[in-house]
């Protein structure tokens, strides 16, 4: 590769295999990605727009370019976004064919903006400012919806990246403004009526109508209803994405000052402020509990951190005992104390006097936790990482308590959609409700396509669940869905944070893997995800026989 001008890069065609791709890092740290199909070449910004991963380190399967980090997927021909967690397509550059070489002009971006001329006389109302609600609105605008969009959120902030709350934000590695989805002017730039601090009190699905209660006392509210009174809003398309609430276990003392859950930006800020020089007890060993332990340890501001769990494992419903042991070791090396196989009977309290002498009042706050074996652990604050429950109350009349029954386009009624954590939808592995950020974003993409009647976009049944957890800078990634991690095959060494583990529903040699997790083998997990998506996940026998999963994924996807 040689540089012809400051804005142009010349690349030999022979460098890039047919049906493949290759990335080129530039002196300014930018990356150019070239894809090839026979004599047709395309050039893109090679950094994933989500977190900046080098897409050349990912995998190309057919016309799908998959990011190695979080599996955002783009069309190799025009850069169109096919799968989140990215929220925008790739920037494409003009390219000139010079015979044996191609020249990329990075100053000449191909304009891929779509005219917003579809359904211009319609109104879409979205309830919920989380991943599903945001992605529905964002994707509608990016794919040509020209009607009115109203997004109603009970939060006091514009849509933001919630998964990073228990990761980089709590660790002190990312400021609040960096968490805003689409940037600080997203709603304005996309002509979206964003209404904050507003609660929806009632939804009438058959009429596509809802009742809104606004908090006019909050200056951050974008509502046009200055009196804060109930308002009736009707829609042509109604999207309900109310998310989940933290589950509070029936533990005595759970209501005390000093007991926290983590679901919102405000929650994360309170935990950051309250944990300084304090003894912290985290109840729960799922990925939220483990991320909070990791983030607080990285922040280095607490006096101590103890994790209490009912199971003898961490993330025990997701990974095998071997992987769990490796995660425990990683945390212990970073100063975390564990008390496993234990139930918390009570969060104990201490009485403290108010610092304001004139008030002369006492108040109760956390003093520790008492376990079922009588052991007491001193604590100043307690964080509950004990799961979440879907907020289905608005649609209780038309669904069961475990989720809103929708089709594979997330539709509940004609023009009414339920998505995100509340949706119980049909996916490849059956009908289920999945509480993961990327799944919620997939729901938004599917819903936007359904509203626009765009059948070129994959339905939910053609998509694979995926999530990741970041602990001490190490990212454990999981693709698919397994009922149990007990029937697994492990390759590599979790202790060195380099493994991939495949999960099966039974022990049969001809059974196909339904999920996999990894640390350090990202390309193999991408390959597995693509095979699972195509219905060709490897069998136990194939894996034992030395199955080349990357080669097979590339071959089957062509």
C-alpha positions, 0 to 999 in steps of 0.5 A: 500500500502506498499513499498518493495524496494526503486524502487518498490511499492506493491498495493492491487488489491482490491483497484482498481475497474474493468474498473477503475483506481487509482493513488498513490502519492509517497514520492518524489512527483511522482505519479503511476497510475494503471488501471484495466480491469478484471485481467489485470493491467497496471502501468504508470507515473501518472502525465500528461506529459503536466502540471503535473496533477494527472491523477487519479483525471481525468476520465476513460471512456472505455479505455480512461484516460482523464486528468482533467485539459486540457483533454489530453487523453491516452489509459489505456492499453499502455499509448498511446497518444489519444488526446492532449494537451500533446505531448507524451504518458505516461511512462509505468512501468513493473508490477508483479502479486502476486496474491492479489497484484501487484508490480510496478517496477518504475525503469523498464520502458517499451520501447514503442519507435516505429521504424522510418521505414515508408515512408523512401523515402518521404519528408514532408514539413510543413509551419508554426511553431505553434501548428498544424505544430509542432504537425504534425512533432512531431506525425509523428516521434512518430508514425514511419515516417522515411522520411525527415521532413522540418518545415518552420517558419517565427518566429525567435524561435523554436516552443513554447507554445503560449497560455502561452504568455498571461498567465504565461509568461506575468505574469512573472511566466515562463521563455522563455525556459520553453515555448519551445515545446519538449525542446530546442533540439526538432528539432535535437532529431527528425531529423527535418530540422527546418528553421526559419526566412523564408517566403513562398511566393507561394504554388502550391498545385497541384504540392506540391511545394512552394517558400521560401524566407529566411532572411540570415541576421539572425544568428538564421536561420537554413536555408542551403540557405546562399544567402537568395534567393528564393528557390523552395521546392517540397514535397511528403506531403505538410502541410500548417499551417500558423495560424492567424494574429491579427485583427487591427480594423479601429481605428484612431491612431492604427499605433502609437508607444505604440499600441501592439498586442499579438501573438508572443514571441517578442510581449509578450516581448515588452509588458512586457518591455513597460508596466512597470509603465505605464497606460495600456488600453486593447481594447477587452473583449475576452479571450485574452484581459482578460488574458492579464489584469490578467497577467499584474495585477499579474505581478504588474508592471503597473500603472493602467489597464483599459479594454474597450469593446463594449459589456456589458459583458466579453467573452460574446460570450462564457459564460452567463451574470451571469458567465461574471459578476463573471469574471468582479468581479474577475478582479475588485478585482484585480484592473482592471478598466472596461469601457463596452458598449463603442466603441473606436473612436480614439487612441490619440497621444502625441508628445515627443522629442527624448532622443538623444539630437543630433537628436533633433527629435520628435515622436508621441506615445500613449496619450490615447483613446477617446470613441464614447461618447467623454470620454477620457481615459489617457494611455501610451500603448494600447493593442489590443485584438480584434481577429485574421484573418486566414492567408489564402493568400497562398491558396487563389486560392483554398478556401474561405476567411473564411478558407480552405475547407478540409475534415475530415482528413484535406486534400485539395488535394492528399498529401496536407493538410491545418490545424490549424486556417486556416482550415474550416473542418467538425467536429461533430457540422458541418463545421467550423473554430476554432481558439484554440490551442488544436484544432490545435494540434488535427489537427496535430495528424489527419494529421500525421495519414493521411500521414501514412495511419493509420486508427486506429487514430480518424478523426476530426469528432470524436474529441471535441473542447476544450480550457481554459483560466487562470485568477488569477490562476483560470482556466475556461475550455470550451468544445464543440461549441455553437452558443450562450451562451444565452440558458444555464443551470447553476449549482453552483455559479460563484461568488464563482468560482464553477459552470458548465454551459451547452449551447444549440442551443434552449430552447427545453427540448429534445435539447442536450447540444452542449457545457459547461464551468466550474470553479472548476468542472473539472471532470463533464466537462470531462464527458460531453466532453466524452458524447458529443464525443459519441453523447450522450450529455445530454438533457435539460430535463435530466439535470433538472431531476438530470442527473448523468453525470459522471456515465453516461459517464463511463457507455456509454464509456465501 
